[in-house]
Amino acid sequence: MTFIYILAAILVLLIILYLIAPARYDVSRNILINRPPAAVFEYLKYLKNQDEWSPWAKRDPDMKKEYRGTDGTVGFVSSWEGNKEVGAGEQEITRIQEGSRIESELRFLKPWKSTSDAYIEVEPAAGDATRVRWGFSGQNGFPMRLMMLVMSMDKMVGKDFEEGLASLKTRLESKE
């Protein structure tokens, strides 16, 4: 009988922890790029260009990539399968606000299945510069929601976004 009480107590504890754990995540970073907004947006709307500045492309140069549709348009899909660091999944452009925002759905297949909403925003800054914000958000399902009590999605992915944006800045500013 004691075993049942202990099991019930553990179950109640897990339910309480699940209820207080963060249900959502939202991670973003931004950078100032010394290029005109129109030029930056035109480059960013093509998913194939991410291979040139993405931190994950650098982690697996032998990553298998496949594309479906017309790049730079809603419905274009870029899929990948790589090493343990990059896993497998696909990214689909879901909305383009010309000149200001590209939205996509990230569907991760490995190492675990999850779906996130990603975006890149472009806005004019002082002079002829551009502020670029790169981010993603989504729901923490079980068991990830419990893991977020001791981990931070912002700390896990934020550094990757910073690395990618720094690489994007270098790439675009060298095109002048």
Salt bridges, closest charged atoms under 4 A:
GLU42 OE1 - LYS45 NZ 3.70
ASP51 OD1 - LYS65 NZ 3.07
GLU52 OE1 - ARG171 NE 2.63
GLU81 OE2 - LYS110 NZ 3.97
GLU85 OE1 - ARG59 NE 3.70
GLU90 OE1 - ARG68 NH2 3.50
GLU90 OE2 - ARG107 NE 2.85
GLU92 OE1 - ARG107 NH2 2.88
GLU98 OE2 - LYS45 NZ 3.63
GLU103 OE2 - ARG95 NH1 3.38
GLU103 OE2 - ARG101 NE 2.69
GLU105 OE1 - ARG107 NH1 2.48
GLU121 OE2 - ARG101 NH1 2.25
GLU121 OE1 - ARG133 NE 3.95
ASP154 OD1 - ARG29 NH1 2.98
ASP160 OD1 - ARG59 NH2 2.74
GLU162 OE2 - ARG29 NE 2.70
GLU163 OE1 - ARG59 NH2 3.19
GLU173 OE2 - LYS169 NZ 2.74
